[in-house]
Amino acid sequence: MKWQHVQENWSAFYDAITERWPAADEAELDEIDGDQRAFIAYIAGLEEQEAAEAREDIRDWLTGELPSDVVMDPRHDNQSIANSAKYLGEGEDEYDDDSKFGDDDAE
């Protein structure tokens, strides 16, 4: 993932950040508010390491998966729906209402 994803969806990454850096404090993350330089400095202080080392740790962390809150962002929905068309059979429409397939009311 890119830092832009993190910056645009900062609070959605709190769980991933605290999972990687358990000592991270949510109130301090609120203050950082997606600022990459501030985050590098924060992690360097938290881990008692040089900024370059913290930057490398963060770069490694960025190779992970996007949190589901980011993936499920409504801004991505239409593109995801359009991409799903390749998995549908001939004559099916990716924008059709799912309820007509009978599985929404099943108990």
Disulfide bonds with the S-S distance in Angstrom:
none
